[in-house]
Structures are given as structure tokens and as C-alpha cells.
């Protein structure tokens, strides 16, 4: 094997290693993007659930206030 053949072999090996490194970096970037998308979706579901819970809590508080008002009106009617 000549020196030129050895140099070509080394260059080829170096290029292969660089390509593998790029491929790994691109795969990691895609995975990170996918994880970020999933995380955003989870946050949106949590926000929607929180909004729904807050709405239910307001409704319950409103119902409780109406019951108390009705009780007060009932008590005042007796006087």
C-alpha cells in the first residue's frame, strides 16, 4: 500500500467519522424537537384542565353564594 493509498484511506475514515457525528447530532436535534413538542402539548392540556377546574370552582362558589343569599332572604322574610 502506497503512501497515497494510506492518505486516501485516512481521509475516507475521517470523513466517515464526521458524517457519523453529523448524523448523531441531527438525530439528537430531531429527538429534542419531538420532546419539546410533546412538552408543549402537555402544558396546553394542563392549562386547559386548570381552566376547566377554575370554571367549575367559580360555578360552585356561585351556587354556594346563591344558596346563602336564598337562606338569608328566607330568614329575613320571617321577620
Backbone torsions as a table, in degrees:
resi	resn	phi	psi	omega
1	UNK	NA	130.5	-176.7
2	UNK	-84.7	168.5	178.7
3	UNK	-62.8	-35.9	179.1
4	UNK	-65.2	-41.4	177.8
5	UNK	-63.1	-41.8	179.2
6	UNK	-63.0	-43.3	-179.8
7	UNK	-63.0	-42.8	178.5
8	UNK	-63.2	-40.9	178.7
9	UNK	-62.7	-45.6	178.9
10	UNK	-63.6	-42.4	178.4
11	UNK	-62.4	-41.7	179.2
12	UNK	-63.4	-44.1	178.9
13	UNK	-63.3	-42.9	179.4
14	UNK	-61.8	-44.9	179.0
15	UNK	-63.4	-39.1	178.2
16	UNK	-62.4	-44.6	179.2
17	UNK	-62.9	-41.9	178.6
18	UNK	-63.4	-43.5	179.4
19	UNK	-63.4	-40.1	177.9
20	UNK	-63.7	-40.9	178.3
21	UNK	-62.8	-43.4	178.0
22	UNK	-63.7	-42.1	-179.7
23	UNK	-62.4	-42.0	177.7
24	UNK	-63.6	-43.3	179.9
25	UNK	-63.1	-41.7	178.4
26	UNK	-65.7	-39.6	178.4
27	UNK	-64.3	-44.2	178.2
28	UNK	-61.9	-39.8	179.4
29	UNK	-64.0	-42.3	178.1
30	UNK	-64.1	-42.8	179.4
31	UNK	-63.4	-42.4	179.4
32	UNK	-64.0	-40.8	178.6
33	UNK	-63.3	-42.5	179.0
34	UNK	-63.6	-44.4	179.2
35	UNK	-63.9	-39.0	178.6
36	UNK	-64.8	-40.3	178.0
37	UNK	-63.3	-45.3	178.5
38	UNK	-61.5	-40.4	179.9
39	UNK	-63.6	-43.9	177.8
40	UNK	-61.1	-41.9	179.1
41	UNK	-62.7	-41.5	177.9
42	UNK	-63.2	-42.5	178.6
43	UNK	-61.4	-40.1	179.5
44	UNK	-65.7	-40.7	177.5
45	UNK	-64.2	-40.7	178.5
46	UNK	-63.7	-43.9	179.7
47	UNK	-62.6	-41.0	178.8
48	UNK	-64.9	-41.8	178.4
49	UNK	-63.7	-41.8	-179.7
50	UNK	-63.8	-42.6	178.9
51	UNK	-62.3	-41.9	178.8
52	UNK	-63.7	-43.6	178.8
53	UNK	-63.8	-41.3	178.8
54	UNK	-63.9	-38.9	178.0
55	UNK	-63.5	-44.8	178.6
56	UNK	-63.7	-40.2	179.6
57	UNK	-63.5	-41.6	178.3
58	UNK	-63.5	-40.8	179.6
59	UNK	-63.1	-44.1	178.9
60	UNK	-63.2	-44.7	179.2
61	UNK	-62.6	-39.0	177.8
62	UNK	-64.7	-40.8	178.0
63	UNK	-65.0	-43.2	178.8
64	UNK	-62.4	-41.9	179.3
65	UNK	-64.1	-39.7	178.9
66	UNK	-65.0	-40.5	178.6
67	UNK	-63.1	-45.1	179.8
68	UNK	-63.2	-41.2	178.9
69	UNK	-62.5	-45.4	179.4
70	UNK	-62.5	-38.5	178.3
71	UNK	-65.2	-42.5	178.5
72	UNK	-63.9	-42.2	179.2
73	UNK	-63.6	-39.6	177.6
74	UNK	-63.1	-41.2	178.9
75	UNK	-67.9	-39.7	-178.5
76	UNK	-69.3	-30.1	179.2
77	UNK	-67.7	-24.2	-179.6
78	UNK	-77.9	-11.8	-177.7
79	UNK	-90.9	NA	NA
